[in-house]
Amino acid sequence: MNYRQRLTITYGLTLLLVGALVSFLVGLQATENSKAAATGYLRDINLQFATLLDLRMWARRNEMRTLAVTPVFGDRQRENEARRLLEQTQDFLPMFTWMGFLDPEGTVDIATGQILEGESIAQRPVFQEGRQGEFIGDVHDAVLLASQFPRLPNGEPIQFVDIAIPVVTDNGEFQGVLAAHLSWEWAQDTRVSLMAPLAGDNQKELFVVSADGNKLLGPEEIVDGSSMAFLPLADIESGESREVTLQWPDGIYYLTDIRRTDGYQDYSGLGWFTVARQPEAIALAPAQQLIHNIWIYSLTIGGISMVGIWYLSGWISRPLRRLSSISQALQLRLNSESTTPASAHVKDEIETVKQAIYRLHEEGKQEYAARQLAEKVSRADPLTGLANREGLRLLLAEYQRVLPRKQVLAVLALDLDGFKQVNDHYGHSAGDELLKAVAYRLQAELRPNQAGIRLGGDEFLLLLPLPVDEGEHIAEIVAHRILEAIAQPFHLGNCTANIGTSIGLAFWPTDDEKLEMVLDLADQALYKAKNTGKRRLVRWQSP
């Protein structure tokens, strides 16, 4: 086997081995990253789903509480007022499919649409449990109201969640029970609203499972009420979640996040489980595509390179073969005649090395530019363009290093007032637009040597290098300008949002020699501003 053949085969095998190793390592890392990202996304959306379910049940329960203390129920002379109150509540909140007041014997005294009025439902749990105290019943098919409401589009009967609140006078006399049937469709609406932004081929799906392991809500491929015993629900405590990859009844493996609801504030919940899933093959498809592409590129480049190295090795080995022939012919003669071809060979090698070094230099510059860009992107919040927590870390180090002695660093901690209501009412897309608009207004108030940071959610931080003797005054002026700027309406597409902000102010090194401690002091001042009326500036003061 001559030099040309050995060089070509060695190069080809090496390239194939390197390609296989790179494909394996990159594929392994990409698979882990894709799985972690998909699992994290499922965990986040499942947490949102569980929180919304409990929050809305808590809200409906509190609305019934409010109605129950209205002094119109149980008073015959105010029966029309009571009826009008129930009808108006149902108009405002259509998820209350039926609402009624039951007298102390369990007879329906007043009801929306006069449905079941005069009938006794004394044996129903809504009365039996409601007379003992507040009662929230789990999802069930309509029984007495089955004939009053049409079936769902899929042919299944309408389902309700019962809420019952006892009505008593100021001296504790039992007047009856205020009861309501809450249509289970509100949960489906919640599920749809969360899944709408995910429309596409990612196949992410949400389920609700009862405390005893039966399906309450989810895709129709699994019948409502069916046992979900294949899910590992045991030992999941309230508020906890479990991430697993398991095979579902359709034979497909899914990345699955299971969370047990834990209620909201004084509402303890019904022990539901929310489940988010995505086919493992779909979640890992980007990683598999990357592995496939690496193999294709490796084989393609390897084939082209092997053809090139075959011709190149022939050209390289030509002077070697000639030198060998001359050496054999001359034997003991001086090899001065072989100097010319050797010199020419060396000259060509130098030119080749020069070109290779030039290419490496250019690639190095490109890699350096790419690295610089990656570092810049890693320090910026992708939504608002402000610095993120990593950017904050670098900014703090820079200020501690270069801040002149005649300057102080004003730290303003901001938290938006009213953002959650906008986010809940108009949706997350409107919330994102609002955050970008807030960031724009904050940047408009900053000078080139000042920095804005988004810490996460609706929390922001501003860092203002200021003269020692004027720092307090300037910082308060900037803070009040920000209060006024954020208080102006935000026009977000088809809606207008009105919010405010609370600001906590502290100075480094005036308030503490440690810059990290000054951040905490500004945060303490912020919480004081939140707790004393919001939409104001509070300067941290030493206790």
DAMO-V611459 format. One record per residue. N is the residue number from 1. RES is the residue in one letter. PHI is phi as a letter, one per 30 degrees, with the letter a starting at -180 (none if undefined). BURIAL is 1 if it has 9 or more other ideal C-beta (glycine too) atoms within 8 Angstrom, else 0. Layout:
n,res,phi,burial
N,RES,PHI,BURIAL
N,RES,PHI,BURIAL
This chain:
n,res,phi,burial
1,M,none,0
2,N,d,0
3,Y,e,0
4,R,d,1
5,Q,d,0
6,R,d,1
7,L,d,1
8,T,d,1
9,I,d,1
10,T,d,0
11,Y,d,1
12,G,d,1
13,L,d,0
14,T,d,0
15,L,d,1
16,L,d,1
17,L,d,0
18,V,d,1
19,G,d,1
20,A,d,1
21,L,d,0
22,V,d,1
23,S,d,1
24,F,d,0
25,L,d,0
26,V,d,1
27,G,d,1
28,L,d,0
29,Q,d,0
30,A,d,1
31,T,d,1
32,E,d,0
33,N,d,1
34,S,d,1
35,K,d,1
36,A,d,0
37,A,d,0
38,A,d,1
39,T,d,1
40,G,d,0
41,Y,d,1
42,L,d,1
43,R,d,1
44,D,d,0
45,I,d,1
46,N,d,1
47,L,d,1
48,Q,d,1
49,F,d,1
50,A,d,1
51,T,d,1
52,L,d,1
53,L,e,1
54,D,d,1
55,L,d,1
56,R,d,1
57,M,d,1
58,W,e,1
59,A,d,0
60,R,d,1
61,R,d,1
62,N,d,0
63,E,d,1
64,M,d,1
65,R,e,1
66,T,d,0
67,L,d,1
68,A,d,1
69,V,c,0
70,T,d,1
71,P,d,0
72,V,b,1
73,F,d,1
74,G,j,0
75,D,c,1
76,R,e,0
77,Q,d,0
78,R,c,1
79,E,d,1
80,N,d,0
81,E,d,0
82,A,d,1
83,R,d,1
84,R,d,0
85,L,d,1
86,L,d,1
87,E,d,1
88,Q,d,0
89,T,d,1
90,Q,d,1
91,D,d,0
92,F,d,0
93,L,b,1
94,P,d,0
95,M,d,1
96,F,d,1
97,T,d,1
98,W,b,1
99,M,b,1
100,G,a,1
101,F,c,1
102,L,c,1
103,D,d,1
104,P,e,0
105,E,c,0
106,G,j,1
107,T,d,1
108,V,d,1
109,D,d,1
110,I,b,1
111,A,a,1
112,T,d,1
113,G,i,0
114,Q,h,0
115,I,d,1
116,L,i,1
117,E,d,1
118,G,i,0
119,E,c,0
120,S,c,0
121,I,b,1
122,A,d,1
123,Q,c,0
124,R,d,1
125,P,e,0
126,V,d,1
127,F,c,1
128,Q,e,1
129,E,d,1
130,G,d,1
131,R,d,1
132,Q,d,0
133,G,l,0
134,E,e,1
135,F,b,1
136,I,b,1
137,G,c,1
138,D,d,0
139,V,d,0
140,H,a,1
141,D,d,0
142,A,d,1
143,V,c,0
144,L,d,0
145,L,c,1
146,A,d,1
147,S,d,0
148,Q,c,0
149,F,b,0
150,P,d,0
151,R,d,0
152,L,d,0
153,P,e,0
154,N,d,0
155,G,j,0
156,E,d,0
157,P,d,0
158,I,d,1
159,Q,c,1
160,F,b,1
161,V,c,1
162,D,d,1
163,I,b,1
164,A,b,1
165,I,b,1
166,P,d,1
167,V,c,1
168,V,b,0
169,T,d,0
170,D,d,0
171,N,c,0
172,G,i,0
173,E,d,0
174,F,d,1
175,Q,c,1
176,G,k,1
177,V,b,1
178,L,c,1
179,A,b,1
180,A,b,1
181,H,c,1
182,L,c,1
183,S,d,1
184,W,d,1
185,E,d,0
186,W,d,1
187,A,d,1
188,Q,d,1
189,D,d,0
190,T,d,1
191,R,d,1
192,V,d,0
193,S,d,0
194,L,d,1
195,M,d,1
196,A,e,0
197,P,d,0
198,L,c,1
199,A,e,0
200,G,k,0
201,D,c,0
202,N,d,0
203,Q,h,0
204,K,d,1
205,E,b,1
206,L,b,1
207,F,b,1
208,V,b,1
209,V,b,1
210,S,d,1
211,A,d,0
212,D,c,0
213,G,j,1
214,N,c,1
215,K,d,1
216,L,c,1
217,L,a,1
218,G,l,1
219,P,e,0
220,E,d,0
221,E,d,0
222,I,c,1
223,V,d,0
224,D,e,1
225,G,j,0
226,S,d,0
227,S,d,0
228,M,c,1
229,A,d,0
230,F,d,0
231,L,d,1
232,P,d,0
233,L,d,1
234,A,d,0
235,D,i,0
236,I,d,1
237,E,d,0
238,S,e,1
239,G,i,0
240,E,c,0
241,S,b,1
242,R,b,1
243,E,c,1
244,V,b,0
245,T,c,0
246,L,b,1
247,Q,d,0
248,W,d,1
249,P,e,0
250,D,d,0
251,G,i,0
252,I,c,1
253,Y,d,1
254,Y,b,1
255,L,d,1
256,T,b,1
257,D,c,1
258,I,c,1
259,R,b,1
260,R,c,1
261,T,d,1
262,D,b,0
263,G,i,1
264,Y,b,1
265,Q,h,0
266,D,d,0
267,Y,c,1
268,S,d,0
269,G,i,1
270,L,c,1
271,G,i,1
272,W,d,1
273,F,c,1
274,T,c,1
275,V,b,1
276,A,c,1
277,R,b,1
278,Q,a,1
279,P,e,1
280,E,e,1
281,A,d,1
282,I,d,1
283,A,d,1
284,L,c,1
285,A,e,0
286,P,e,0
287,A,d,1
288,Q,d,1
289,Q,d,0
290,L,d,1
291,I,d,1
292,H,d,0
293,N,d,0
294,I,d,1
295,W,d,1
296,I,d,0
297,Y,d,0
298,S,d,1
299,L,d,1
300,T,d,0
301,I,d,1
302,G,d,1
303,G,d,0
304,I,d,0
305,S,d,1
306,M,d,1
307,V,d,0
308,G,d,0
309,I,d,1
310,W,d,1
311,Y,d,0
312,L,d,0
313,S,d,1
314,G,d,1
315,W,d,0
316,I,d,1
317,S,d,1
318,R,e,0
319,P,d,1
320,L,d,1
321,R,d,0
322,R,d,1
323,L,d,1
324,S,d,0
325,S,d,0
326,I,d,1
327,S,d,1
328,Q,d,0
329,A,d,0
330,L,d,1
331,Q,h,0
332,L,d,0
333,R,d,0
334,L,d,0
335,N,c,1
336,S,d,0
337,E,d,1
338,S,d,1
339,T,d,0
340,T,d,0
341,P,d,1
342,A,d,1
343,S,d,0
344,A,d,1
345,H,d,1
346,V,d,0
347,K,d,0
348,D,d,0
349,E,d,0
350,I,d,0
351,E,d,0
352,T,d,0
353,V,d,0
354,K,e,0
355,Q,d,0
356,A,d,0
357,I,d,0
358,Y,d,0
359,R,d,0
360,L,d,0
361,H,d,0
362,E,d,0
363,E,d,0
364,G,d,0
365,K,d,0
366,Q,d,0
367,E,d,0
368,Y,d,0
369,A,d,0
370,A,d,0
371,R,d,0
372,Q,d,0
373,L,d,0
374,A,d,0
375,E,d,0
376,K,d,0
377,V,d,0
378,S,d,0
379,R,c,1
380,A,c,1
381,D,d,1
382,P,d,0
383,L,d,0
384,T,c,1
385,G,i,0
386,L,d,1
387,A,d,1
388,N,c,1
389,R,d,0
390,E,d,1
391,G,d,1
392,L,d,1
393,R,e,0
394,L,d,1
395,L,d,1
396,L,d,1
397,A,d,0
398,E,d,0
399,Y,d,1
400,Q,d,0
401,R,d,0
402,V,c,0
403,L,d,0
404,P,d,0
405,R,d,0
406,K,d,0
407,Q,b,1
408,V,b,1
409,L,c,1
410,A,d,1
411,V,c,1
412,L,c,1
413,A,c,1
414,L,c,1
415,D,b,1
416,L,d,1
417,D,c,1
418,G,j,1
419,F,d,1
420,K,d,0
421,Q,d,0
422,V,d,1
423,N,d,1
424,D,d,0
425,H,d,0
426,Y,c,1
427,G,j,0
428,H,d,0
429,S,d,0
430,A,d,1
431,G,d,1
432,D,d,1
433,E,d,1
434,L,d,1
435,L,d,1
436,K,d,1
437,A,d,1
438,V,d,1
439,A,d,1
440,Y,d,0
441,R,d,1
442,L,d,1
443,Q,d,1
444,A,d,0
445,E,c,1
446,L,c,1
447,R,c,0
448,P,e,0
449,N,c,0
450,Q,c,1
451,A,b,0
452,G,c,1
453,I,b,1
454,R,c,1
455,L,d,1
456,G,k,0
457,G,h,0
458,D,c,1
459,E,c,1
460,F,b,1
461,L,b,1
462,L,b,1
463,L,c,1
464,L,b,1
465,P,d,1
466,L,b,1
467,P,d,1
468,V,e,0
469,D,d,0
470,E,c,0
471,G,e,1
472,E,e,0
473,H,d,0
474,I,d,1
475,A,d,1
476,E,d,1
477,I,d,0
478,V,d,1
479,A,d,1
480,H,d,1
481,R,d,1
482,I,d,1
483,L,e,1
484,E,d,0
485,A,d,1
486,I,d,1
487,A,d,1
488,Q,d,0
489,P,e,0
490,F,c,1
491,H,c,0
492,L,c,1
493,G,i,0
494,N,c,0
495,C,b,0
496,T,b,0
497,A,c,1
498,N,b,0
499,I,b,1
500,G,b,1
501,T,b,1
502,S,c,1
503,I,b,1
504,G,c,1
505,L,b,1
506,A,b,1
507,F,b,1
508,W,c,1
509,P,c,1
510,T,e,0
511,D,d,1
512,D,a,1
513,E,d,0
514,K,c,0
515,L,d,1
516,E,d,0
517,M,d,1
518,V,d,1
519,L,e,1
520,D,d,0
521,L,d,1
522,A,d,1
523,D,d,1
524,Q,d,1
525,A,d,1
526,L,d,1
527,Y,d,1
528,K,d,1
529,A,d,1
530,K,d,1
531,N,d,0
532,T,c,0
533,G,k,0
534,K,i,1
535,R,h,1
536,R,a,1
537,L,c,1
538,V,b,1
539,R,d,1
540,W,d,1
541,Q,b,0
542,S,d,0
543,P,e,0
